[in-house]
């Protein structure tokens, strides 16, 4: 686990203040004659999404009642690091929330500098753009420009995802926290658009593609973890490279149903640190899907089970899920 200096926490506080200062109430933005029609249409989805999330059993507070016209494709840039021979994140420790696999920066240049420093210490790194994040209900998180620019399905999924974080959070268990938020966000988006056949079909195609890519990446991570569990030899780098090539070929061969390749197939490297990040968000999606199916597809009931499981010593075991494969440590 990597400790955080005080100057970094000051950077976060300054960036958060900028974000909140840039925010305006969504009704005000929608009612502003200067707002573009496409902005109004996108923001009009937010309150129905919040109400849908409430019906699922998620806590709303004042989350996503404001809008920040943030530029670009990200609000923060996150850095993930792994030690040699590992595909689990080294992690960073934060007050209140405990250990998390990523460290976010409002300034992309600072994120790149952090990654360079970690690489100089012998760690592998993954640097990714993040269009939204949750303050776990402590602050009134706004909808951001990057959330809207990714499309209506992504907007709905992300709002639900982040409201899961504000409802359920297990300190120092990012695999559980991010996994259930990803799954509930995806399933919530499917149900939100259920009254619109074209939109529902679009979202089902998008999520089907994402989960297919996640299976390939999760299998790659498990195979590399198994490789790293073996005694180290001179052939290890070549064997790892061969596994990555096989996974990339499998990703490129996926029969895509949506408008484009999932982000894992096109955008993010498959180095150890990026695989660690994938493990937190996407490794357990099929297990959660099986659990939901066993409950008759009742997403509200699944959310209630997740909330109850979060207080157990082992949340995954409390949900009756199989033991997750672990990377070499």
C-alpha angles and dihedrals in degrees: 000000000000120000122228123232120226093246089062092054088050088053090053093048092050093048093047090051090052090051094050092044089054092053126105128185109270095231088055092052092046091049095047110106088212092062114104115246092240090054091051091048093050094047090048087070094060103074093045087050091051091050090048089051090050089054088054090057099258123142115244110181107164093317115142098004091120137053131223115197091217115176128234132015099303146041093202136007114228128210123205123187135193131189120239112286095017136102095190117093116256086223136211126244121230129181113260096003099057123207119359128176096233140054117207130210129191088207112063091203090059090051091053091047090051090050091049091052092050091049089051087058090055099261127132115235142201121198116196137172115242118201095189142010137180129242085200093249095304091112134024099260113208131220105253135213092247090055091056097044092060092066138261096286093052090047093054093043093048095049090052092044093054093044087056087059090051089052104037124029129157110192115238093006104102093157090063096037097049095036096056092041091052092048097045090045092054095044091044092054091052091053095042091060095040093111092058110063095196094048093044091051090049092051094044089053092048094048093043089056093046093051093046090054090045090056092054092047093046090052090050091051091050092049092049090047088054090049091051090050089063122082110281115256137172088257095060097093092050092047091050091049090052091052091051092050090052091051093048090051090050091050092050090050095053113123098238119210100183134066095277147358118295114258092255090057096051116016118030126065120238096230120134096267094050090048089053089054091049089052091059096049108030114017096094101040095109092047091053090046090054091049092050091048090051087056092053095258093293101156093180089056091047091054090051090051091050091051090052093045092053090072093052122098089245111026094189092052090047088058090051093243123154118261108276118239110253131213124238113277 
